[in-house]
Amino acid sequence: MESQRRLFGCGLWSIWLDRNRNLYEGKTQSGIGVANFTKNYIRELDCLIERKNTFVGEKENWKPPDGQSIKFNFDAPFDCLGLKSASGIVARNANGEVLAFNSGLHTAVGTAFDAEALPCFEAVLTGIELGLTDVIVEGDSRSIITKCNTGSVDKSQISAHIRNIQKENKSFRSLVFHFVSRSANQLAHNIAMMSLKKKETIYLMGGVPRYAQRRLEMERPREAY
């Protein structure tokens, strides 16, 4: 019964999205397209529920990357009413030192999955801009990380984002996507939440804003002091 209610609700939402695309962009899907969109969205909702369940009773700390690798953590809260999201991205080395920090706002964001895919792609692009060769992209969205790691063609509603991310794989000697729990992604989460709250975009090299400094120090490896 619960699955039928969810199917019905997601179906109505898919039709509403298609109506808006037709109204504002002049685009529309066939009935089969709407049905496939609904099935893919439900599948990703299941992944989202699985992600939520990993937070319960789990306490994991941020771990620095090995050697010369640079680790990018990303997160993105989603405002489903305003169709807005904010990205939080921070790049750190093996000593926990910040190479780059980025927070930004996104509008006309369709789903929570779009919201998570955007900063993941931004992290990859930032790695290219910095001329990095060995990069780890880490986030607490299991669905996004799984899609980035797979070699098969993605057919979900965020397929364009995933293709863009996978296409940049050749820009690095090593590009690894890693899933972690929220507790190990707290700095990026705090940055993204503050960006959404303040409605601000910031890009910094070598540091983080004052509000994030305490969390940064908490996560810095002890041997780096």
C-alpha positions in Angstrom: 0.0 0.0 0.0 2.8 2.4 0.9 4.6 1.6 -2.4 1.4 2.4 -4.3 1.0 5.7 -2.6 4.6 6.6 -3.3 4.2 5.6 -7.0 1.1 7.7 -7.3 2.6 10.7 -5.6 5.8 10.5 -7.7 3.8 10.1 -10.8 1.8 13.2 -10.2 5.0 15.1 -9.4 6.6 13.9 -12.7 3.6 15.1 -14.6 3.8 18.5 -12.8 7.5 18.8 -13.7 6.8 17.9 -17.3 4.0 20.5 -17.4 6.4 23.2 -16.1 9.1 22.3 -18.6 6.5 22.6 -21.4 5.3 25.9 -20.0 8.7 27.6 -19.4 11.1 25.8 -21.8 8.8 24.5 -24.5 9.9 20.9 -23.8 7.8 17.9 -23.1 8.1 14.1 -22.6 6.1 11.2 -23.9 4.0 9.1 -21.6 6.7 6.5 -21.6 9.3 9.1 -20.7 7.3 10.3 -17.7 6.8 6.7 -16.6 10.6 6.0 -16.8 11.4 9.2 -15.0 9.0 8.2 -12.2 10.6 4.7 -11.9 14.1 6.1 -11.8 13.2 8.7 -9.3 11.7 6.1 -6.9 14.9 4.1 -7.3 16.9 7.0 -6.3 14.6 7.8 -3.4 15.4 4.3 -2.1 19.1 5.2 -2.3 18.3 8.4 -0.3 16.6 6.4 2.4 19.6 4.1 2.6 21.8 7.1 2.9 19.7 8.5 5.8 19.8 5.1 7.6 23.7 5.2 7.5 23.6 8.2 9.8 21.9 6.4 12.7 24.3 5.3 15.3 27.3 5.9 13.1 30.2 8.3 14.0 33.0 8.6 11.5 35.7 11.2 11.5 37.2 13.0 8.5 40.3 11.2 7.3 43.1 13.0 5.4 44.2 11.7 2.0 47.4 9.7 1.6 50.6 11.1 0.0 50.2 13.8 -2.6 46.4 13.3 -3.1 44.0 16.2 -2.5 40.6 15.4 -1.0 37.6 17.4 -2.0 34.5 17.2 0.3 31.2 18.4 -1.0 27.7 18.8 0.2 24.5 20.5 -0.8 21.3 21.3 1.2 18.2 21.6 -1.0 15.3 24.0 -0.6 12.5 22.0 -2.3 10.0 24.9 -2.0 12.2 27.5 -3.6 13.9 25.0 -5.9 17.2 26.3 -4.6 20.4 24.7 -3.3 23.7 25.7 -2.0 27.1 24.0 -2.5 29.9 23.6 0.0 33.3 22.4 -1.3 36.6 22.2 0.6 39.9 20.8 -0.7 42.5 19.6 1.8 45.9 17.9 1.7 47.4 15.2 3.9 48.1 17.7 6.7 44.5 18.9 6.7 45.5 22.2 5.2 42.9 23.9 3.0 43.9 24.5 -0.6 40.6 25.9 -1.7 37.1 26.6 -0.3 34.0 27.3 -2.4 30.4 28.0 -1.5 27.7 29.0 -3.9 24.0 29.2 -4.6 22.0 27.4 -7.4 18.5 28.3 -8.6 16.0 26.4 -10.6 17.2 23.1 -9.1 14.7 20.3 -9.8 15.5 17.7 -7.2 17.8 16.9 -4.3 19.8 14.6 -6.6 20.5 17.6 -8.9 21.5 19.6 -5.8 24.1 16.9 -4.8 25.4 16.4 -8.3 26.2 20.1 -8.9 28.9 20.5 -6.2 30.3 17.1 -7.0 31.0 18.4 -10.6 32.2 21.7 -9.2 34.7 19.9 -7.1 36.0 18.1 -10.1 36.3 21.3 -12.1 38.1 23.0 -9.2 40.6 20.2 -9.2 41.2 20.9 -12.9 41.6 24.6 -12.3 44.2 24.0 -9.6 46.1 21.7 -11.9 45.9 18.7 -9.6 46.7 15.2 -10.7 45.5 13.0 -7.9 42.1 13.8 -6.5 39.6 12.2 -4.1 36.0 13.5 -4.3 34.2 12.6 -1.1 30.5 13.1 -0.2 27.7 11.7 1.9 25.4 11.1 -1.1 25.7 7.4 -1.8 23.6 7.6 -4.9 25.8 10.3 -6.5 29.1 8.6 -5.5 27.9 5.2 -6.9 26.9 6.8 -10.2 30.2 8.5 -10.5 32.1 5.3 -9.9 30.2 3.2 -12.3 31.3 2.8 -15.9 27.8 2.2 -17.3 25.7 4.9 -18.9 23.4 6.6 -16.4 19.8 6.9 -17.4 18.4 8.8 -14.4 17.2 12.4 -14.4 20.7 13.6 -13.4 22.4 11.7 -16.3 23.7 14.9 -17.8 25.5 15.8 -14.5 27.0 12.3 -14.2 28.2 12.3 -17.8 29.9 15.7 -17.3 31.6 14.4 -14.2 32.8 11.1 -15.8 34.0 13.0 -18.9 36.6 14.8 -16.8 38.2 11.6 -15.6 40.8 11.9 -18.3 42.0 15.2 -16.8 43.6 13.5 -13.8 46.1 10.8 -13.2 43.8 9.5 -10.5 40.2 10.6 -9.7 38.5 8.6 -7.0 34.9 9.1 -5.7 34.4 8.0 -2.1 31.2 7.8 0.1 31.3 8.8 3.8 28.8 9.3 6.5 27.6 12.9 7.3 29.8 13.0 10.4 32.9 12.7 8.2 31.6 15.3 5.9 30.7 17.9 8.5 32.9 20.8 7.3 31.4 20.8 3.8 27.9 20.4 5.2 28.3 23.4 7.6 29.7 25.5 4.7 26.8 24.6 2.4 24.2 25.2 5.1 25.6 28.6 5.9 25.8 29.5 2.2 22.1 28.7 1.8 21.2 30.6 5.0 23.2 33.7 4.1 22.5 33.5 0.3 26.2 34.1 -0.4 28.9 32.8 -2.7 32.5 32.7 -1.6 35.7 31.4 -3.1 38.9 31.4 -1.0 42.4 30.0 -1.5 44.2 28.6 1.5 41.5 29.1 4.2 37.9 29.0 5.2 35.5 31.7 6.6 35.6 32.5 10.3 32.4 30.5 11.0 34.1 27.3 9.7 37.5 27.6 11.4 36.6 25.8 14.6 35.3 22.7 12.6 38.4 22.8 10.4 40.7 22.7 13.5 38.6 19.9 15.0 39.2 17.8 11.9 42.9 18.6 11.4 45.1 15.6 11.9 47.0 15.7 15.2 50.3 15.1 13.6 49.9 18.3 11.6 50.2 20.5 14.6 
